[in-house]
Each structure stands twice: as C-alpha cells, then as structure tokens.
Amino acid sequence: MTKNDQTFEMKMTRLETIVKSLDEEEVSLEKSLELYQEGIKLSQECDNILKNAELKVEELNKDTDNDGE
C-alpha cells in the first residue's frame, strides 16, 4: 500500500508515532527534521480528508432537508 492509499486512521496512527518519536531526546536533528516534514504533510492530508468528509455530510443534510419539503 502506498502512502496515498493509506486510510485516515493509518495516517493518524503514523502521525502519533512521529509525535512520540519527536518527544524523545535521542532523535538526531536530521531525523527530527525529516519526521517533522512527514508529520506536517500527514497533518495536511488528514485535514483535507476531514474537510471533504464535512462537505459530504453537509451535502447529505441538504438532500435530506430538500426531501422533507
């Protein structure tokens, strides 16, 4: 499975792992920067997934409201 095929839950799990790794003092500066960049990217991807889900819910609610009128 490629990174683009990962589910929201898989991305969040990886993001949590990155945060734990960054909290450890034993991570080198170079590795910290690499993890930080990956974490930012995952955070943006998760944010986009949530925004798209919110839009779908709003559309479904509009359809439901229109059916009731």
mmCIF file of the N, C-alpha and C atoms, coordinates in Angstrom:
data_MODEL
# 
_entry.id   MODEL 
# 
loop_
_atom_site.group_PDB 
_atom_site.id 
_atom_site.type_symbol 
_atom_site.label_atom_id 
_atom_site.label_alt_id 
_atom_site.label_comp_id 
_atom_site.label_asym_id 
_atom_site.label_entity_id 
_atom_site.label_seq_id 
_atom_site.pdbx_PDB_ins_code 
_atom_site.Cartn_x 
_atom_site.Cartn_y 
_atom_site.Cartn_z 
_atom_site.occupancy 
_atom_site.B_iso_or_equiv 
_atom_site.pdbx_formal_charge 
_atom_site.auth_seq_id 
_atom_site.auth_comp_id 
_atom_site.auth_asym_id 
_atom_site.auth_atom_id 
_atom_site.pdbx_PDB_model_num 
ATOM 1   N N  . MET A 1 1  ? 0.851   -1.183 0.000  1.00 0.00 ? 1  MET A N  1 
ATOM 2   C CA . MET A 1 1  ? 0.000   0.000  0.000  1.00 0.00 ? 1  MET A CA 1 
ATOM 3   C C  . MET A 1 1  ? 0.895   1.245  0.000  1.00 0.00 ? 1  MET A C  1 
ATOM 4   N N  . THR A 1 2  ? 0.646   2.146  -0.928 1.00 0.00 ? 2  THR A N  1 
ATOM 5   C CA . THR A 1 2  ? 1.427   3.376  -0.996 1.00 0.00 ? 2  THR A CA 1 
ATOM 6   C C  . THR A 1 2  ? 0.913   4.365  0.037  1.00 0.00 ? 2  THR A C  1 
ATOM 7   N N  . LYS A 1 3  ? 1.693   5.407  0.266  1.00 0.00 ? 3  LYS A N  1 
ATOM 8   C CA . LYS A 1 3  ? 1.282   6.419  1.246  1.00 0.00 ? 3  LYS A CA 1 
ATOM 9   C C  . LYS A 1 3  ? -0.029  7.084  0.841  1.00 0.00 ? 3  LYS A C  1 
ATOM 10  N N  . ASN A 1 4  ? -0.264  7.224  -0.472 1.00 0.00 ? 4  ASN A N  1 
ATOM 11  C CA . ASN A 1 4  ? -1.503  7.855  -0.937 1.00 0.00 ? 4  ASN A CA 1 
ATOM 12  C C  . ASN A 1 4  ? -2.712  6.959  -0.723 1.00 0.00 ? 4  ASN A C  1 
ATOM 13  N N  . ASP A 1 5  ? -2.491  5.637  -0.606 1.00 0.00 ? 5  ASP A N  1 
ATOM 14  C CA . ASP A 1 5  ? -3.582  4.698  -0.406 1.00 0.00 ? 5  ASP A CA 1 
ATOM 15  C C  . ASP A 1 5  ? -3.932  4.507  1.065  1.00 0.00 ? 5  ASP A C  1 
ATOM 16  N N  . GLN A 1 6  ? -3.172  5.126  1.949  1.00 0.00 ? 6  GLN A N  1 
ATOM 17  C CA . GLN A 1 6  ? -3.407  4.948  3.376  1.00 0.00 ? 6  GLN A CA 1 
ATOM 18  C C  . GLN A 1 6  ? -4.741  5.554  3.785  1.00 0.00 ? 6  GLN A C  1 
ATOM 19  N N  . THR A 1 7  ? -5.397  4.892  4.718  1.00 0.00 ? 7  THR A N  1 
ATOM 20  C CA . THR A 1 7  ? -6.653  5.414  5.247  1.00 0.00 ? 7  THR A CA 1 
ATOM 21  C C  . THR A 1 7  ? -6.368  6.561  6.213  1.00 0.00 ? 7  THR A C  1 
ATOM 22  N N  . PHE A 1 8  ? -7.403  7.272  6.561  1.00 0.00 ? 8  PHE A N  1 
ATOM 23  C CA . PHE A 1 8  ? -7.285  8.357  7.538  1.00 0.00 ? 8  PHE A CA 1 
ATOM 24  C C  . PHE A 1 8  ? -6.711  7.819  8.852  1.00 0.00 ? 8  PHE A C  1 
ATOM 25  N N  . GLU A 1 9  ? -7.232  6.676  9.273  1.00 0.00 ? 9  GLU A N  1 
ATOM 26  C CA . GLU A 1 9  ? -6.788  6.089  10.528 1.00 0.00 ? 9  GLU A CA 1 
ATOM 27  C C  . GLU A 1 9  ? -5.310  5.705  10.484 1.00 0.00 ? 9  GLU A C  1 
ATOM 28  N N  . MET A 1 10 ? -4.858  5.181  9.358  1.00 0.00 ? 10 MET A N  1 
ATOM 29  C CA . MET A 1 10 ? -3.453  4.812  9.206  1.00 0.00 ? 10 MET A CA 1 
ATOM 30  C C  . MET A 1 10 ? -2.562  6.055  9.260  1.00 0.00 ? 10 MET A C  1 
ATOM 31  N N  . LYS A 1 11 ? -3.010  7.120  8.631  1.00 0.00 ? 11 LYS A N  1 
ATOM 32  C CA . LYS A 1 11 ? -2.245  8.364  8.646  1.00 0.00 ? 11 LYS A CA 1 
ATOM 33  C C  . LYS A 1 11 ? -2.180  8.941  10.053 1.00 0.00 ? 11 LYS A C  1 
ATOM 34  N N  . MET A 1 12 ? -3.278  8.878  10.783 1.00 0.00 ? 12 MET A N  1 
ATOM 35  C CA . MET A 1 12 ? -3.293  9.390  12.150 1.00 0.00 ? 12 MET A CA 1 
ATOM 36  C C  . MET A 1 12 ? -2.382  8.558  13.053 1.00 0.00 ? 12 MET A C  1 
ATOM 37  N N  . THR A 1 13 ? -2.385  7.247  12.856 1.00 0.00 ? 13 THR A N  1 
ATOM 38  C CA . THR A 1 13 ? -1.505  6.381  13.643 1.00 0.00 ? 13 THR A CA 1 
ATOM 39  C C  . THR A 1 13 ? -0.048  6.724  13.377 1.00 0.00 ? 13 THR A C  1 
ATOM 40  N N  . ARG A 1 14 ? 0.299   6.925  12.115 1.00 0.00 ? 14 ARG A N  1 
ATOM 41  C CA . ARG A 1 14 ? 1.673   7.293  11.770 1.00 0.00 ? 14 ARG A CA 1 
ATOM 42  C C  . ARG A 1 14 ? 2.023   8.652  12.375 1.00 0.00 ? 14 ARG A C  1 
ATOM 43  N N  . LEU A 1 15 ? 1.084   9.588  12.324 1.00 0.00 ? 15 LEU A N  1 
ATOM 44  C CA . LEU A 1 15 ? 1.313   10.914 12.890 1.00 0.00 ? 15 LEU A CA 1 
ATOM 45  C C  . LEU A 1 15 ? 1.560   10.823 14.401 1.00 0.00 ? 15 LEU A C  1 
ATOM 46  N N  . GLU A 1 16 ? 0.800   9.985  15.083 1.00 0.00 ? 16 GLU A N  1 
ATOM 47  C CA . GLU A 1 16 ? 1.003   9.791  16.520 1.00 0.00 ? 16 GLU A CA 1 
ATOM 48  C C  . GLU A 1 16 ? 2.385   9.201  16.801 1.00 0.00 ? 16 GLU A C  1 
ATOM 49  N N  . THR A 1 17 ? 2.822   8.275  15.955 1.00 0.00 ? 17 THR A N  1 
ATOM 50  C CA . THR A 1 17 ? 4.148   7.676  16.100 1.00 0.00 ? 17 THR A CA 1 
ATOM 51  C C  . THR A 1 17 ? 5.235   8.726  15.917 1.00 0.00 ? 17 THR A C  1 
ATOM 52  N N  . ILE A 1 18 ? 5.039   9.608  14.954 1.00 0.00 ? 18 ILE A N  1 
ATOM 53  C CA . ILE A 1 18 ? 6.009   10.680 14.704 1.00 0.00 ? 18 ILE A CA 1 
ATOM 54  C C  . ILE A 1 18 ? 6.103   11.604 15.911 1.00 0.00 ? 18 ILE A C  1 
ATOM 55  N N  . VAL A 1 19 ? 4.971   11.975 16.468 1.00 0.00 ? 19 VAL A N  1 
ATOM 56  C CA . VAL A 1 19 ? 4.958   12.866 17.635 1.00 0.00 ? 19 VAL A CA 1 
ATOM 57  C C  . VAL A 1 19 ? 5.707   12.217 18.799 1.00 0.00 ? 19 VAL A C  1 
ATOM 58  N N  . LYS A 1 20 ? 5.466   10.933 19.021 1.00 0.00 ? 20 LYS A N  1 
ATOM 59  C CA . LYS A 1 20 ? 6.173   10.239 20.104 1.00 0.00 ? 20 LYS A CA 1 
ATOM 60  C C  . LYS A 1 20 ? 7.677   10.220 19.844 1.00 0.00 ? 20 LYS A C  1 
ATOM 61  N N  . SER A 1 21 ? 8.052   9.994  18.587 1.00 0.00 ? 21 SER A N  1 
ATOM 62  C CA . SER A 1 21 ? 9.480   9.970  18.244 1.00 0.00 ? 21 SER A CA 1 
ATOM 63  C C  . SER A 1 21 ? 10.128  11.330 18.464 1.00 0.00 ? 21 SER A C  1 
ATOM 64  N N  . LEU A 1 22 ? 9.426   12.393 18.115 1.00 0.00 ? 22 LEU A N  1 
ATOM 65  C CA . LEU A 1 22 ? 9.967   13.739 18.280 1.00 0.00 ? 22 LEU A CA 1 
ATOM 66  C C  . LEU A 1 22 ? 10.078  14.125 19.748 1.00 0.00 ? 22 LEU A C  1 
ATOM 67  N N  . ASP A 1 23 ? 9.248   13.540 20.586 1.00 0.00 ? 23 ASP A N  1 
ATOM 68  C CA . ASP A 1 23 ? 9.310   13.822 22.018 1.00 0.00 ? 23 ASP A CA 1 
ATOM 69  C C  . ASP A 1 23 ? 10.537  13.202 22.673 1.00 0.00 ? 23 ASP A C  1 
ATOM 70  N N  . GLU A 1 24 ? 11.096  12.183 22.034 1.00 0.00 ? 24 GLU A N  1 
ATOM 71  C CA . GLU A 1 24 ? 12.283  11.535 22.590 1.00 0.00 ? 24 GLU A CA 1 
ATOM 72  C C  . GLU A 1 24 ? 13.511  12.400 22.316 1.00 0.00 ? 24 GLU A C  1 
ATOM 73  N N  . GLU A 1 25 ? 14.369  12.501 23.278 1.00 0.00 ? 25 GLU A N  1 
ATOM 74  C CA . GLU A 1 25 ? 15.567  13.322 23.134 1.00 0.00 ? 25 GLU A CA 1 
ATOM 75  C C  . GLU A 1 25 ? 16.650  12.627 22.322 1.00 0.00 ? 25 GLU A C  1 
ATOM 76  N N  . GLU A 1 26 ? 16.510  11.347 22.053 1.00 0.00 ? 26 GLU A N  1 
ATOM 77  C CA . GLU A 1 26 ? 17.541  10.577 21.383 1.00 0.00 ? 26 GLU A CA 1 
ATOM 78  C C  . GLU A 1 26 ? 17.505  10.710 19.856 1.00 0.00 ? 26 GLU A C  1 
ATOM 79  N N  . VAL A 1 27 ? 16.532  11.395 19.316 1.00 0.00 ? 27 VAL A N  1 
ATOM 80  C CA . VAL A 1 27 ? 16.408  11.548 17.865 1.00 0.00 ? 27 VAL A CA 1 
ATOM 81  C C  . VAL A 1 27 ? 17.345  12.662 17.408 1.00 0.00 ? 27 VAL A C  1 
ATOM 82  N N  . SER A 1 28 ? 18.115  12.387 16.375 1.00 0.00 ? 28 SER A N  1 
ATOM 83  C CA . SER A 1 28 ? 19.056  13.392 15.861 1.00 0.00 ? 28 SER A CA 1 
ATOM 84  C C  . SER A 1 28 ? 18.300  14.560 15.232 1.00 0.00 ? 28 SER A C  1 
ATOM 85  N N  . LEU A 1 29 ? 18.996  15.664 15.072 1.00 0.00 ? 29 LEU A N  1 
ATOM 86  C CA . LEU A 1 29 ? 18.397  16.837 14.457 1.00 0.00 ? 29 LEU A CA 1 
ATOM 87  C C  . LEU A 1 29 ? 17.930  16.530 13.039 1.00 0.00 ? 29 LEU A C  1 
ATOM 88  N N  . GLU A 1 30 ? 18.773  15.846 12.276 1.00 0.00 ? 30 GLU A N  1 
ATOM 89  C CA . GLU A 1 30 ? 18.422  15.498 10.895 1.00 0.00 ? 30 GLU A CA 1 
ATOM 90  C C  . GLU A 1 30 ? 17.164  14.632 10.854 1.00 0.00 ? 30 GLU A C  1 
ATOM 91  N N  . LYS A 1 31 ? 17.109  13.624 11.727 1.00 0.00 ? 31 LYS A N  1 
ATOM 92  C CA . LYS A 1 31 ? 15.938  12.739 11.777 1.00 0.00 ? 31 LYS A CA 1 
ATOM 93  C C  . LYS A 1 31 ? 14.714  13.511 12.263 1.00 0.00 ? 31 LYS A C  1 
ATOM 94  N N  . SER A 1 32 ? 14.912  14.419 13.213 1.00 0.00 ? 32 SER A N  1 
ATOM 95  C CA . SER A 1 32 ? 13.799  15.234 13.707 1.00 0.00 ? 32 SER A CA 1 
ATOM 96  C C  . SER A 1 32 ? 13.184  16.077 12.591 1.00 0.00 ? 32 SER A C  1 
ATOM 97  N N  . LEU A 1 33 ? 14.046  16.672 11.762 1.00 0.00 ? 33 LEU A N  1 
ATOM 98  C CA . LEU A 1 33 ? 13.538  17.484 10.647 1.00 0.00 ? 33 LEU A CA 1 
ATOM 99  C C  . LEU A 1 33 ? 12.783  16.626 9.638  1.00 0.00 ? 33 LEU A C  1 
ATOM 100 N N  . GLU A 1 34 ? 13.314  15.448 9.378  1.00 0.00 ? 34 GLU A N  1 
ATOM 101 C CA . GLU A 1 34 ? 12.662  14.526 8.447  1.00 0.00 ? 34 GLU A CA 1 
ATOM 102 C C  . GLU A 1 34 ? 11.286  14.109 8.973  1.00 0.00 ? 34 GLU A C  1 
ATOM 103 N N  . LEU A 1 35 ? 11.234  13.772 10.251 1.00 0.00 ? 35 LEU A N  1 
ATOM 104 C CA . LEU A 1 35 ? 9.962   13.386 10.864 1.00 0.00 ? 35 LEU A CA 1 
ATOM 105 C C  . LEU A 1 35 ? 8.986   14.554 10.904 1.00 0.00 ? 35 LEU A C  1 
ATOM 106 N N  . TYR A 1 36 ? 9.496   15.730 11.198 1.00 0.00 ? 36 TYR A N  1 
ATOM 107 C CA . TYR A 1 36 ? 8.644   16.924 11.237 1.00 0.00 ? 36 TYR A CA 1 
ATOM 108 C C  . TYR A 1 36 ? 7.999   17.182 9.877  1.00 0.00 ? 36 TYR A C  1 
ATOM 109 N N  . GLN A 1 37 ? 8.796   17.087 8.826  1.00 0.00 ? 37 GLN A N  1 
ATOM 110 C CA . GLN A 1 37 ? 8.260   17.302 7.473  1.00 0.00 ? 37 GLN A CA 1 
ATOM 111 C C  . GLN A 1 37 ? 7.193   16.273 7.138  1.00 0.00 ? 37 GLN A C  1 
ATOM 112 N N  . GLU A 1 38 ? 7.458   15.018 7.474  1.00 0.00 ? 38 GLU A N  1 
ATOM 113 C CA . GLU A 1 38 ? 6.469   13.968 7.226  1.00 0.00 ? 38 GLU A CA 1 
ATOM 114 C C  . GLU A 1 38 ? 5.200   14.231 8.032  1.00 0.00 ? 38 GLU A C  1 
ATOM 115 N N  . GLY A 1 39 ? 5.373   14.663 9.269  1.00 0.00 ? 39 GLY A N  1 
ATOM 116 C CA . GLY A 1 39 ? 4.225   14.951 10.121 1.00 0.00 ? 39 GLY A CA 1 
ATOM 117 C C  . GLY A 1 39 ? 3.375   16.093 9.597  1.00 0.00 ? 39 GLY A C  1 
ATOM 118 N N  . ILE A 1 40 ? 4.011   17.138 9.102  1.00 0.00 ? 40 ILE A N  1 
ATOM 119 C CA . ILE A 1 40 ? 3.271   18.268 8.527  1.00 0.00 ? 40 ILE A CA 1 
ATOM 120 C C  . ILE A 1 40 ? 2.460   17.807 7.321  1.00 0.00 ? 40 ILE A C  1 
ATOM 121 N N  . LYS A 1 41 ? 3.087   17.010 6.469  1.00 0.00 ? 41 LYS A N  1 
ATOM 122 C CA . LYS A 1 41 ? 2.396   16.507 5.280  1.00 0.00 ? 41 LYS A CA 1 
ATOM 123 C C  . LYS A 1 41 ? 1.192   15.640 5.676  1.00 0.00 ? 41 LYS A C  1 
ATOM 124 N N  . LEU A 1 42 ? 1.400   14.739 6.631  1.00 0.00 ? 42 LEU A N  1 
ATOM 125 C CA . LEU A 1 42 ? 0.305   13.885 7.086  1.00 0.00 ? 42 LEU A CA 1 
ATOM 126 C C  . LEU A 1 42 ? -0.814  14.710 7.714  1.00 0.00 ? 42 LEU A C  1 
ATOM 127 N N  . SER A 1 43 ? -0.441  15.716 8.485  1.00 0.00 ? 43 SER A N  1 
ATOM 128 C CA . SER A 1 43 ? -1.427  16.582 9.119  1.00 0.00 ? 43 SER A CA 1 
ATOM 129 C C  . SER A 1 43 ? -2.288  17.298 8.073  1.00 0.00 ? 43 SER A C  1 
ATOM 130 N N  . GLN A 1 44 ? -1.659  17.780 7.019  1.00 0.00 ? 44 GLN A N  1 
ATOM 131 C CA . GLN A 1 44 ? -2.393  18.456 5.945  1.00 0.00 ? 44 GLN A CA 1 
ATOM 132 C C  . GLN A 1 44 ? -3.309  17.477 5.213  1.00 0.00 ? 44 GLN A C  1 
ATOM 133 N N  . GLU A 1 45 ? -2.811  16.261 4.970  1.00 0.00 ? 45 GLU A N  1 
ATOM 134 C CA . GLU A 1 45 ? -3.631  15.254 4.298  1.00 0.00 ? 45 GLU A CA 1 
ATOM 135 C C  . GLU A 1 45 ? -4.842  14.879 5.143  1.00 0.00 ? 45 GLU A C  1 
ATOM 136 N N  . CYS A 1 46 ? -4.643  14.706 6.447  1.00 0.00 ? 46 CYS A N  1 
ATOM 137 C CA . CYS A 1 46 ? -5.749  14.379 7.340  1.00 0.00 ? 46 CYS A CA 1 
ATOM 138 C C  . CYS A 1 46 ? -6.763  15.519 7.398  1.00 0.00 ? 46 CYS A C  1 
ATOM 139 N N  . ASP A 1 47 ? -6.268  16.745 7.424  1.00 0.00 ? 47 ASP A N  1 
ATOM 140 C CA . ASP A 1 47 ? -7.142  17.913 7.432  1.00 0.00 ? 47 ASP A CA 1 
ATOM 141 C C  . ASP A 1 47 ? -8.004  17.947 6.167  1.00 0.00 ? 47 ASP A C  1 
ATOM 142 N N  . ASN A 1 48 ? -7.394  17.657 5.021  1.00 0.00 ? 48 ASN A N  1 
ATOM 143 C CA . ASN A 1 48 ? -8.150  17.629 3.765  1.00 0.00 ? 48 ASN A CA 1 
ATOM 144 C C  . ASN A 1 48 ? -9.205  16.530 3.766  1.00 0.00 ? 48 ASN A C  1 
ATOM 145 N N  . ILE A 1 49 ? -8.857  15.375 4.298  1.00 0.00 ? 49 ILE A N  1 
ATOM 146 C CA . ILE A 1 49 ? -9.823  14.271 4.378  1.00 0.00 ? 49 ILE A CA 1 
ATOM 147 C C  . ILE A 1 49 ? -11.008 14.681 5.237  1.00 0.00 ? 49 ILE A C  1 
ATOM 148 N N  . LEU A 1 50 ? -10.730 15.310 6.381  1.00 0.00 ? 50 LEU A N  1 
ATOM 149 C CA . LEU A 1 50 ? -11.809 15.738 7.270  1.00 0.00 ? 50 LEU A CA 1 
ATOM 150 C C  . LEU A 1 50 ? -12.681 16.815 6.633  1.00 0.00 ? 50 LEU A C  1 
ATOM 151 N N  . LYS A 1 51 ? -12.060 17.752 5.925  1.00 0.00 ? 51 LYS A N  1 
ATOM 152 C CA . LYS A 1 51 ? -12.835 18.798 5.254  1.00 0.00 ? 51 LYS A CA 1 
ATOM 153 C C  . LYS A 1 51 ? -13.740 18.206 4.182  1.00 0.00 ? 51 LYS A C  1 
ATOM 154 N N  . ASN A 1 52 ? -13.220 17.239 3.422  1.00 0.00 ? 52 ASN A N  1 
ATOM 155 C CA . ASN A 1 52 ? -14.037 16.589 2.392  1.00 0.00 ? 52 ASN A CA 1 
ATOM 156 C C  . ASN A 1 52 ? -15.191 15.808 3.011  1.00 0.00 ? 52 ASN A C  1 
ATOM 157 N N  . ALA A 1 53 ? -14.933 15.149 4.130  1.00 0.00 ? 53 ALA A N  1 
ATOM 158 C CA . ALA A 1 53 ? -15.988 14.413 4.816  1.00 0.00 ? 53 ALA A CA 1 
ATOM 159 C C  . ALA A 1 53 ? -17.064 15.377 5.318  1.00 0.00 ? 53 ALA A C  1 
ATOM 160 N N  . GLU A 1 54 ? -16.637 16.513 5.832  1.00 0.00 ? 54 GLU A N  1 
ATOM 161 C CA . GLU A 1 54 ? -17.588 17.516 6.316  1.00 0.00 ? 54 GLU A CA 1 
ATOM 162 C C  . GLU A 1 54 ? -18.470 18.032 5.173  1.00 0.00 ? 54 GLU A C  1 
ATOM 163 N N  . LEU A 1 55 ? -17.863 18.271 4.024  1.00 0.00 ? 55 LEU A N  1 
ATOM 164 C CA . LEU A 1 55 ? -18.637 18.718 2.859  1.00 0.00 ? 55 LEU A CA 1 
ATOM 165 C C  . LEU A 1 55 ? -19.662 17.671 2.429  1.00 0.00 ? 55 LEU A C  1 
ATOM 166 N N  . LYS A 1 56 ? -19.266 16.409 2.452  1.00 0.00 ? 56 LYS A N  1 
ATOM 167 C CA . LYS A 1 56 ? -20.195 15.338 2.086  1.00 0.00 ? 56 LYS A CA 1 
ATOM 168 C C  . LYS A 1 56 ? -21.366 15.273 3.055  1.00 0.00 ? 56 LYS A C  1 
ATOM 169 N N  . VAL A 1 57 ? -21.080 15.428 4.347  1.00 0.00 ? 57 VAL A N  1 
ATOM 170 C CA . VAL A 1 57 ? -22.147 15.409 5.346  1.00 0.00 ? 57 VAL A CA 1 
ATOM 171 C C  . VAL A 1 57 ? -23.093 16.586 5.121  1.00 0.00 ? 57 VAL A C  1 
ATOM 172 N N  . GLU A 1 58 ? -22.540 17.758 4.831  1.00 0.00 ? 58 GLU A N  1 
ATOM 173 C CA . GLU A 1 58 ? -23.378 18.931 4.573  1.00 0.00 ? 58 GLU A CA 1 
ATOM 174 C C  . GLU A 1 58 ? -24.255 18.704 3.341  1.00 0.00 ? 58 GLU A C  1 
ATOM 175 N N  . GLU A 1 59 ? -23.700 18.098 2.294  1.00 0.00 ? 59 GLU A N  1 
ATOM 176 C CA . GLU A 1 59 ? -24.479 17.801 1.089  1.00 0.00 ? 59 GLU A CA 1 
ATOM 177 C C  . GLU A 1 59 ? -25.601 16.819 1.399  1.00 0.00 ? 59 GLU A C  1 
ATOM 178 N N  . LEU A 1 60 ? -25.291 15.799 2.181  1.00 0.00 ? 60 LEU A N  1 
ATOM 179 C CA . LEU A 1 60 ? -26.310 14.810 2.560  1.00 0.00 ? 60 LEU A CA 1 
ATOM 180 C C  . LEU A 1 60 ? -27.412 15.461 3.381  1.00 0.00 ? 60 LEU A C  1 
ATOM 181 N N  . ASN A 1 61 ? -27.031 16.358 4.272  1.00 0.00 ? 61 ASN A N  1 
ATOM 182 C CA . ASN A 1 61 ? -28.029 17.064 5.071  1.00 0.00 ? 61 ASN A CA 1 
ATOM 183 C C  . ASN A 1 61 ? -28.902 17.944 4.212  1.00 0.00 ? 61 ASN A C  1 
ATOM 184 N N  . LYS A 1 62 ? -28.338 18.594 3.197  1.00 0.00 ? 62 LYS A N  1 
ATOM 185 C CA . LYS A 1 62 ? -29.127 19.427 2.282  1.00 0.00 ? 62 LYS A CA 1 
ATOM 186 C C  . LYS A 1 62 ? -30.100 18.560 1.515  1.00 0.00 ? 62 LYS A C  1 
ATOM 187 N N  . ASP A 1 63 ? -29.635 17.388 1.045  1.00 0.00 ? 63 ASP A N  1 
ATOM 188 C CA . ASP A 1 63 ? -30.518 16.472 0.317  1.00 0.00 ? 63 ASP A CA 1 
ATOM 189 C C  . ASP A 1 63 ? -31.653 16.001 1.202  1.00 0.00 ? 63 ASP A C  1 
ATOM 190 N N  . THR A 1 64 ? -31.378 15.726 2.473  1.00 0.00 ? 64 THR A N  1 
ATOM 191 C CA . THR A 1 64 ? -32.383 15.284 3.405  1.00 0.00 ? 64 THR A CA 1 
ATOM 192 C C  . THR A 1 64 ? -33.387 16.404 3.675  1.00 0.00 ? 64 THR A C  1 
ATOM 193 N N  . ASP A 1 65 ? -32.877 17.616 3.815  1.00 0.00 ? 65 ASP A N  1 
ATOM 194 C CA . ASP A 1 65 ? -33.759 18.764 4.052  1.00 0.00 ? 65 ASP A CA 1 
ATOM 195 C C  . ASP A 1 65 ? -34.660 19.001 2.862  1.00 0.00 ? 65 ASP A C  1 
ATOM 196 N N  . ASN A 1 66 ? -34.146 18.867 1.643  1.00 0.00 ? 66 ASN A N  1 
ATOM 197 C CA . ASN A 1 66 ? -34.940 19.074 0.445  1.00 0.00 ? 66 ASN A CA 1 
ATOM 198 C C  . ASN A 1 66 ? -36.000 17.991 0.255  1.00 0.00 ? 66 ASN A C  1 
ATOM 199 N N  . ASP A 1 67 ? -35.719 16.780 0.698  1.00 0.00 ? 67 ASP A N  1 
ATOM 200 C CA . ASP A 1 67 ? -36.691 15.696 0.580  1.00 0.00 ? 67 ASP A CA 1 
ATOM 201 C C  . ASP A 1 67 ? -37.888 15.901 1.502  1.00 0.00 ? 67 ASP A C  1 
ATOM 202 N N  . GLY A 1 68 ? -37.654 16.570 2.594  1.00 0.00 ? 68 GLY A N  1 
ATOM 203 C CA . GLY A 1 68 ? -38.712 16.788 3.576  1.00 0.00 ? 68 GLY A CA 1 
ATOM 204 C C  . GLY A 1 68 ? -39.624 17.934 3.242  1.00 0.00 ? 68 GLY A C  1 
ATOM 205 N N  . GLU A 1 69 ? -39.269 18.738 2.263  1.00 0.00 ? 69 GLU A N  1 
ATOM 206 C CA . GLU A 1 69 ? -40.086 19.925 1.945  1.00 0.00 ? 69 GLU A CA 1 
ATOM 207 C C  . GLU A 1 69 ? -41.187 19.600 0.974  1.00 0.00 ? 69 GLU A C  1 
# 
